[in-house]
Amino acid sequence: MSYPYNAAPPAPIPSPPNDRKQIVIVLAVVAALLLTFLGVGAAYMLTNSGSKVEATTAPDLVLEAAGSSGTDPFSPSVAVSNRPLGDAAALAPQGAVTVRGVEGIDGTTSGLYASDGDAVCDTAALANFLANNPAKARAWASVFGIDTAQIPYYLDTLTPVVLTRDTWVTNHSYSADGAYAFQSVFQAGTAVLVDAYGVPRVRCACGNPLAPPASTPIAGYRPVGHPWDHYGPSQVVYVTYYNEHTTIVNNTTTVVAAPNPAPAPAALTLIDLNTLQPLIRTVGGILNLEGLPPLTEPLPTPAALNTPFTTDDPVLQEANGIQADGAPAPEVQRRAAAVTSVSAAIDSAAPQAGSSGESADPAAPVSSDPAVPAVSGAPAAPSSSAAPAAPAAPAAPAPSSSAAPTPTVFTGSGDIVSRFTFTADNTSVTCTVPDPTQTTAELICSDGVKRTVSTSSLGQTSITTATDTFGVWAVKLTDITDPALPKQETATITSAVWTLIPTATVAPPTSTATAAPTSKPTTVTSEPTTASSAPAAG
């Protein structure tokens, strides 16, 4: 396993100032941490009606650097580009952290993925490798519920892109028993194939099939591997399933498929790594499937596959920290609660600059992610050493008795909003505008409610007018669930995505692939894929 980016061991953390009060605080925090985890262990040992049970370690969260092929890969690397992702190409935070402890982002968000204009993965090479390795092909296909004859057809629905954020997924390595599922975080800059909803499906550096992550708190896992600079849960995202419907009642989160999943978009808006401008990329269609036997069964739809990870295998349930129904395992919940309490203890114990008898020391190390457990699996270090923390985020101002509303978060580039999110009945709802060229658009909303909106209210001028002094945008919607009794509602938008008004200039990919007759091993070839670059709105 290789980690070409920032693989050198970090420099030791400098000792804190010789200040008695700070030493007391540090000792108190260490004691709190030990007591918390000992408490978790004791609780676990006394479960099952008081019988003694051997405590188990937390499930692993495997950190994969952008150039790593990982352990037990399905195939040789088919990644074409390994250029590092510059900071300017990274997608900015889109909203609040979810109950999983990380940020959830819609897979079709403009700028979530990038490309340099050419194909970043050799999809045809992966198809050829699997065709010539039937055992791996069977294991690979089982992740998606298809047979081996459907693999090239399924690959043709995917789009090669580069991650612009560290991304949490369910990864699969190859073993003699088939595909072995485990939770993993990929470094920004990793090349992947995504489905029509923007959900990662294949990691190009190893050919591993991917699925959405477990519906669990990330703090309940034990990070293993080599963390890169600035790694931490606050930097991680997971791609929402697009048809995801989340309800929170009494602090209990339920994630199910939405009743009416939106149709898959025809194109994704990427970031051009060369110009940092929007790049419109047609979804899939990169292989020429002529000569292959026709499909006898339809492929599963992206919406059918985009659900939280579950498994009937008890071994895989334990490895991924879930129960049979996909709910978090009790030990994962306990560990997450312990890490959260330790984080709160550190926050409350940390000395405040400017307080009585205190002075801020700019040389003292600061942890921006106290919830990150120690990472194992890296080269051994002295037991007294601590893992370096990511650079601290700017300190938030102290809350006032009348806090200002949170401004609407706008992302992407363009001249009209194509998707927005708001809260209705304590549920986060995302609505998509399928055709922004219509005067009145019938929205496709994740909660299944039929709504319409005047597209004139989605333009830049109208939004500027409708945004208050706090930066909060509100838009009028019409509930037409009962056409005879339409209901007006004003939605306060938490986030929105700009897009360019569709034109006829988007070119389909020009890559081609040829397949040999079925009597011979299938050979697939591909040419560089092209995409049309769209200028940002002026």
VOGU-3710 file (C-alpha; in Angstrom, 3 decimals, decimal comma):
1> msypynaapp> 0,000/0,000/0,000  1,451/3,345/-0,969  0,584/6,804/0,300  2,331/9,287/-1,977  0,776/12,368/-0,449  2,205/13,560/2,880  3,285/10,075/3,927  6,223/11,271/6,047  5,688/11,021/9,800  4,671/14,410/11,209
11> apipsppndr> 6,970/16,474/13,396  6,451/16,063/17,142  3,983/18,415/18,767  5,783/21,070/20,847  5,367/20,922/24,608  2,805/23,318/26,068  3,953/26,285/28,137  4,979/25,510/31,697  1,801/26,858/33,158  0,411/25,104/36,201
21> kqivivlavv> -3,195/25,868/35,391  -2,898/24,518/31,856  -1,203/21,369/33,164  -4,103/20,825/35,564  -6,558/21,283/32,693  -4,714/18,811/30,492  -4,627/16,229/33,278  -8,327/16,734/33,894  -9,125/16,192/30,232  -6,971/13,046/30,093
31> aallltflgv> -8,706/11,734/33,186  -12,102/12,497/31,697  -11,160/10,677/28,515  -9,956/7,611/30,389  -12,980/7,546/32,647  -15,321/7,941/29,706  -13,869/5,063/27,737  -13,541/2,892/30,846  -17,195/3,588/31,512  -18,119/2,535/27,998
41> gaaymltnsg> -16,119/-0,658/28,405  -17,686/-1,418/31,768  -21,165/-0,889/30,402  -20,419/-3,285/27,604  -18,945/-5,882/29,953  -22,109/-5,903/32,077  -24,648/-6,233/29,285  -26,668/-9,360/28,482  -28,322/-9,641/31,923  -25,115/-9,020/33,836
51> skveattapd> -23,159/-11,847/32,221  -19,501/-11,220/31,513  -18,938/-10,445/27,858  -15,590/-9,874/26,192  -15,352/-6,274/25,041  -14,728/-5,760/21,327  -12,824/-2,992/19,624  -14,659/-0,414/17,597  -15,147/-1,195/13,891  -12,532/0,219/11,552
61> lvleaagssg> -12,842/3,308/9,399  -10,140/2,826/6,755  -8,502/6,025/5,505  -7,462/5,786/1,838  -5,145/8,441/0,406  -5,828/9,540/-3,156  -3,092/7,423/-4,745  -3,459/4,326/-2,584  -4,575/1,030/-4,127  -5,575/-0,285/-0,703
71> tdpfspsvav> -5,476/-3,845/0,562  -6,832/-6,729/-1,559  -7,973/-4,588/-4,504  -10,359/-5,953/-7,100  -8,191/-4,841/-10,021  -5,030/-2,979/-10,962  -5,444/0,780/-10,962  -7,478/2,173/-13,855  -7,043/5,773/-12,680  -5,700/7,880/-15,536
81> snrplgdaaa> -4,887/11,061/-13,603  -3,157/11,357/-10,235  -2,692/15,120/-10,097  -3,145/16,523/-6,572  -6,320/18,488/-5,950  -5,535/22,141/-5,308  -7,210/23,997/-2,467  -8,970/26,254/-4,952  -10,834/23,269/-6,437  -12,108/21,946/-3,104
91> lapqgavtvr> -15,826/22,408/-2,519  -16,590/24,763/0,356  -18,763/23,546/3,263  -22,387/23,405/2,206  -24,241/23,351/5,494  -24,491/22,045/9,019  -23,055/18,740/10,172  -25,673/15,967/10,273  -26,473/13,577/13,121  -23,820/11,255/11,665
101> gvegidgtts> -21,166/13,779/12,682  -20,271/14,747/9,110  -21,766/16,896/6,388  -24,277/15,337/3,981  -24,180/16,642/0,399  -26,465/15,921/-2,551  -24,496/14,008/-5,180  -25,610/16,347/-7,948  -24,312/19,480/-6,186  -22,340/21,635/-8,600
111> glyasdgdav> -18,629/21,394/-7,858  -18,804/18,300/-5,633  -16,755/16,558/-8,324  -14,039/17,686/-10,717  -12,364/16,697/-13,976  -9,540/17,970/-16,146  -11,682/17,621/-19,276  -10,420/14,137/-20,129  -11,480/10,798/-18,681  -9,896/10,406/-15,243
121> cdtaalanfl> -10,565/6,651/-15,211  -10,123/3,975/-17,907  -13,530/2,360/-17,569  -12,914/0,054/-20,509  -9,796/-1,362/-18,839  -11,844/-2,266/-15,766  -14,477/-3,951/-17,943  -11,762/-5,968/-19,701  -10,110/-7,011/-16,443  -13,350/-8,247/-14,919
131> annpakaraw> -14,264/-10,077/-18,131  -10,991/-11,998/-17,903  -11,268/-12,696/-14,155  -14,645/-14,389/-13,663  -14,291/-15,013/-9,910  -13,646/-11,329/-9,229  -16,354/-10,397/-11,701  -18,929/-12,447/-9,778  -17,935/-10,873/-6,471  -17,906/-7,379/-8,026
141> asvfgidtaq> -21,337/-7,815/-9,620  -22,862/-9,131/-6,388  -22,417/-5,708/-4,746  -24,894/-4,234/-7,228  -27,198/-7,247/-7,514  -26,359/-7,880/-11,163  -24,807/-10,790/-13,066  -21,437/-10,695/-14,814  -22,977/-10,241/-18,270  -24,471/-6,940/-17,077
151> ipyyldtltp> -21,156/-5,462/-15,855  -20,231/-3,551/-19,057  -23,790/-2,221/-19,294  -23,684/-1,052/-15,700  -20,256/0,539/-16,129  -21,648/2,451/-19,098  -24,109/4,213/-16,770  -21,296/5,627/-14,622  -19,266/8,828/-14,968  -15,543/9,251/-14,127
161> vvltrdtwvt> -14,870/12,181/-11,761  -12,494/13,348/-9,022  -13,649/13,946/-5,432  -13,302/17,533/-4,196  -13,982/16,611/-0,542  -12,881/13,770/1,726  -15,756/11,333/1,254  -17,190/8,519/3,421  -18,342/5,377/1,591  -18,851/1,649/2,055
171> nhsysadgay> -15,831/0,125/0,314  -15,387/-3,516/-0,817  -12,128/-5,428/-1,076  -11,786/-8,826/-2,731  -11,424/-12,076/-0,817  -11,841/-15,756/-1,645  -15,290/-15,534/-0,060  -16,348/-12,635/-2,273  -16,680/-8,908/-1,702  -15,750/-7,830/1,839
181> afqsvfqagt> -17,541/-4,631/2,890  -15,965/-2,062/5,212  -16,351/1,628/6,009  -13,798/3,940/4,410  -12,986/7,612/3,842  -11,379/8,631/0,536  -9,117/11,648/0,337  -10,172/14,553/-1,866  -8,492/14,089/-5,252  -9,466/10,409/-5,491
191> avlvdaygvp> -10,773/9,304/-8,908  -14,107/7,464/-8,783  -17,007/6,467/-11,011  -20,358/7,903/-9,873  -23,898/6,978/-10,825  -26,495/9,325/-12,277  -27,312/10,685/-8,811  -23,645/11,419/-8,112  -23,197/8,547/-5,634  -19,692/6,978/-5,794
201> rvrcacgnpl> -19,847/3,433/-7,204  -16,252/2,452/-8,122  -12,822/3,546/-6,873  -10,572/3,764/-9,908  -7,249/3,176/-8,105  -8,307/-0,362/-7,164  -11,501/-1,182/-9,084  -13,368/-1,707/-5,818  -17,170/-1,489/-5,966  -18,700/1,070/-3,597
211> appastpiag> -21,990/1,629/-1,811  -23,421/4,434/0,341  -21,977/4,507/3,876  -23,584/2,969/6,918  -26,249/5,103/8,594  -24,160/5,489/11,755  -22,243/8,219/13,630  -18,695/8,426/12,281  -17,296/8,974/15,793  -18,236/5,380/16,600
221> yrpvghpwdh> -15,455/4,030/14,351  -11,713/3,622/14,889  -9,762/5,343/12,078  -6,975/3,131/10,691  -4,393/3,888/8,020  -2,399/7,021/7,281  -4,305/10,282/7,815  -3,430/13,085/5,436  -2,976/16,731/6,324  -6,105/18,304/7,781
231> ygpsqvvyvt> -7,993/15,005/8,025  -10,857/15,074/10,514  -14,616/14,381/10,633  -15,297/18,096/10,216  -13,686/17,833/6,759  -15,565/14,671/5,718  -18,799/14,454/3,741  -21,054/11,640/2,704  -23,103/11,756/-0,468  -26,803/11,697/0,297
241> yynehttivn> -28,704/9,157/-1,691  -30,730/11,778/-3,576  -33,858/9,759/-2,791  -32,997/9,918/0,913  -35,791/10,882/3,297  -34,658/11,687/6,845  -36,948/12,171/9,830  -35,756/13,108/13,311  -38,130/12,441/16,212  -36,941/12,564/19,838
251> ntttvvaapn> -33,307/12,508/18,684  -33,916/9,268/16,760  -32,966/9,448/13,086  -34,797/7,364/10,493  -33,418/7,234/6,946  -35,544/5,600/4,256  -36,006/5,934/0,515  -38,180/8,875/-0,428  -41,668/7,914/-1,634  -41,174/9,455/-5,084
261> papapaaltl> -37,492/9,503/-6,043  -36,604/12,244/-8,490  -35,525/11,231/-11,998  -31,790/11,069/-12,575  -30,299/14,177/-14,216  -28,850/13,954/-17,708  -25,631/15,753/-16,781  -23,469/16,640/-13,791  -21,856/20,035/-13,233  -18,181/19,462/-12,395
271> idlntlqpli> -15,278/21,824/-11,732  -12,668/22,030/-14,476  -9,319/21,481/-12,757  -7,572/23,546/-15,423  -9,790/26,635/-15,388  -11,796/26,208/-12,127  -14,909/26,948/-14,185  -18,079/24,815/-14,356  -17,789/21,791/-16,628  -20,985/20,149/-17,869
281> rtvggilnle> -20,467/16,391/-18,169  -23,094/14,108/-19,686  -23,846/11,153/-17,418  -22,420/7,799/-18,536  -22,424/6,722/-22,154  -18,661/6,179/-22,424  -18,648/2,646/-23,856  -19,781/1,279/-27,198  -21,649/-1,903/-26,337  -22,165/-3,107/-29,909
291> glpplteplp> -21,475/-6,809/-30,253  -22,379/-7,685/-26,700  -25,353/-9,952/-26,070  -28,461/-7,940/-25,202  -29,542/-7,592/-21,610  -31,997/-10,214/-20,463  -32,808/-8,382/-17,213  -32,992/-4,623/-16,641  -30,270/-2,964/-14,598  -31,211/-1,805/-11,100
301> tpaalntpft> -32,047/1,875/-11,018  -29,740/4,266/-9,125  -32,640/5,064/-6,802  -33,023/1,377/-5,915  -29,321/1,103/-5,051  -29,045/4,389/-3,169  -30,067/3,272/0,297  -28,066/2,971/3,533  -25,702/0,010/3,668  -27,163/-3,193/5,156
311> tddpvlqean> -26,078/-6,825/5,184  -27,404/-10,171/6,418  -23,893/-11,379/7,276  -23,240/-11,086/11,056  -19,488/-10,825/10,432  -19,961/-7,875/8,090  -22,488/-6,323/10,447  -19,870/-6,285/13,202  -17,146/-5,034/10,832  -19,335/-2,152/9,709
321> giqadgapap> -20,858/-1,256/13,072  -24,476/-1,934/12,137  -27,357/-4,187/13,083  -29,307/-6,381/10,658  -31,684/-3,538/9,781  -28,835/-1,085/9,175  -29,263/0,755/12,492  -26,060/1,597/14,396  -24,716/-1,195/16,585  -24,939/-0,438/20,328
331> evqrraaavt> -21,142/-0,345/20,742  -20,875/2,199/17,917  -23,488/4,393/19,570  -21,716/4,142/22,923  -18,341/4,964/21,443  -19,793/7,922/19,553  -21,421/9,193/22,757  -18,126/8,779/24,622  -16,151/10,657/21,976  -18,762/13,403/21,949
341> svsaaidsaa> -18,600/13,799/25,733  -14,793/13,917/25,623  -15,008/16,563/22,918  -17,355/18,591/25,087  -15,020/18,172/28,080  -12,063/19,424/26,065  -14,074/22,397/24,805  -15,206/23,346/28,303  -11,767/22,810/29,882  -9,783/24,722/27,259
351> pqagssgesa> -8,493/28,074/28,588  -10,073/31,087/26,940  -7,838/33,808/25,574  -8,355/37,108/27,342  -9,832/35,585/30,517  -8,652/36,676/33,945  -5,097/35,538/34,625  -4,765/33,966/31,164  -2,843/34,966/28,093  -3,114/33,388/24,668
361> dpaapvssdp> 0,003/31,575/23,488  0,164/31,500/19,678  2,731/28,712/19,798  0,489/26,328/21,718  -1,040/23,537/19,583  -4,790/23,695/19,023  -7,047/20,791/18,108  -9,858/21,586/15,726  -11,192/18,045/15,834  -11,138/16,741/19,415
371> avpavsgapa> -13,685/14,119/18,388  -11,123/12,341/16,220  -9,903/9,195/18,002  -6,255/8,200/17,712  -5,475/6,669/14,335  -4,038/3,165/14,334  -2,354/1,242/11,574  0,279/3,932/10,954  3,987/3,454/11,736  4,554/2,841/15,445
381> apsssaapaa> 5,252/5,877/17,610  6,202/6,266/21,282  3,203/5,695/23,504  3,502/9,197/24,958  3,152/10,868/21,571  -0,146/12,322/20,477  -1,445/12,422/16,928  -1,253/15,902/15,425  -4,518/17,742/15,131  -5,838/19,427/12,012
391> paapaapaps> -5,541/23,219/11,836  -8,188/24,820/13,987  -11,252/26,335/12,385  -11,918/29,983/13,204  -13,563/30,331/16,590  -17,274/30,996/16,403  -18,509/34,137/18,114  -20,218/33,687/21,450  -23,964/33,221/20,983  -26,082/36,149/21,965
401> ssaaptptvf> -29,505/36,063/23,503  -30,980/36,853/20,082  -28,804/35,018/17,561  -29,117/36,102/13,954  -30,729/33,648/11,497  -28,391/31,396/9,525  -27,896/32,785/5,985  -28,876/30,700/2,991  -25,891/28,811/1,575  -25,594/29,183/-2,207
411> tgsgdivsrf> -23,284/26,921/-4,228  -22,464/26,352/-7,863  -22,390/28,847/-10,717  -25,115/29,947/-13,067  -28,085/32,214/-13,510  -30,946/30,258/-11,937  -31,462/28,023/-8,904  -32,153/24,428/-9,905  -32,368/22,856/-6,454  -33,011/24,101/-2,922
421> tftadntsvt> -33,483/22,733/0,581  -35,759/23,889/3,394  -37,377/22,470/6,533  -41,011/21,405/6,631  -42,583/19,717/9,679  -39,144/19,228/11,255  -37,939/17,383/8,146  -35,286/18,545/5,695  -36,837/18,690/2,210  -34,920/19,045/-1,047
431> ctvpdptqtt> -36,785/20,100/-4,177  -35,449/19,935/-7,729  -36,584/22,039/-10,673  -36,732/19,552/-13,579  -37,234/22,204/-16,271  -36,210/25,782/-15,372  -37,315/27,001/-18,805  -41,007/26,652/-17,880  -42,924/29,612/-16,473  -44,292/27,522/-13,600
441> aelicsdgvk> -42,285/24,460/-12,696  -43,689/21,408/-10,930  -41,046/20,519/-8,357  -39,774/17,069/-7,475  -39,441/17,066/-3,689  -37,873/14,471/-1,422  -40,907/14,333/0,893  -43,232/13,359/-1,969  -45,393/16,494/-1,685  -46,393/17,997/-5,025
451> rtvstsslgq> -45,366/21,652/-5,233  -44,973/24,286/-7,919  -42,881/27,428/-8,080  -42,669/30,391/-10,415  -39,316/30,024/-12,148  -39,033/33,810/-12,326  -38,527/33,755/-8,550  -35,461/31,521/-8,979  -33,382/33,991/-10,984  -30,550/36,066/-9,550
461> tsittatdtf> -32,453/39,372/-9,573  -35,538/37,937/-7,854  -33,480/36,115/-5,243  -31,514/39,258/-4,439  -34,785/41,100/-3,877  -36,270/38,281/-1,751  -33,188/37,895/0,482  -33,375/39,732/3,809  -30,651/41,674/5,610  -29,445/38,492/7,323
471> gvwavkltdi> -28,838/36,802/3,971  -31,835/34,471/4,297  -33,746/33,744/1,096  -37,437/32,818/1,196  -39,511/31,726/-1,797  -43,224/31,192/-2,286  -44,313/27,661/-3,191  -47,735/26,204/-3,984  -48,778/22,825/-2,579  -50,906/21,158/-5,285
481> tdpalpkqet> -51,305/17,755/-3,637  -55,017/18,541/-3,825  -55,394/20,453/-7,131  -58,824/21,687/-6,056  -57,404/23,308/-2,899  -53,930/24,642/-3,649  -52,090/25,923/-0,574  -49,576/28,724/-0,560  -46,463/28,385/1,597  -43,318/30,426/2,066
491> atitsavwtl> -40,209/28,284/2,371  -37,144/29,629/4,167  -34,286/28,186/2,147  -31,257/26,766/3,975  -29,224/25,938/0,854  -29,564/26,353/-2,890  -27,629/25,359/-5,988  -27,067/27,652/-8,959  -27,005/26,207/-12,454  -26,809/27,451/-16,014
501> iptatvappt> -30,028/27,541/-17,978  -29,794/24,440/-20,226  -28,755/25,055/-23,791  -28,210/22,833/-26,788  -24,436/23,268/-26,661  -23,701/20,422/-24,230  -21,803/17,812/-26,203  -22,123/14,122/-25,361  -18,910/12,238/-24,567  -17,018/11,091/-27,651
511> stataaptsk> -15,416/8,024/-26,077  -16,081/4,806/-27,896  -15,576/1,235/-26,956  -15,646/-1,897/-29,059  -16,475/-5,385/-27,955  -15,347/-8,624/-29,537  -17,902/-11,298/-30,547  -19,291/-13,206/-27,603  -17,447/-16,355/-28,619  -14,190/-14,639/-27,623
521> pttvtseptt> -13,224/-12,776/-24,431  -14,777/-9,328/-24,417  -12,278/-6,551/-25,130  -13,333/-2,983/-24,491  -11,425/0,077/-25,643  -12,127/3,706/-24,986  -11,020/7,082/-26,248  -10,629/10,249/-24,148  -13,972/11,596/-22,983  -14,845/15,214/-23,675
531> assapaag> -17,137/17,562/-21,845  -18,301/21,090/-22,518  -17,022/23,865/-20,307  -19,523/26,506/-19,285  -18,490/29,972/-18,110  -19,500/31,101/-14,651  -22,284/33,618/-14,433  -21,049/37,158/-14,648
//
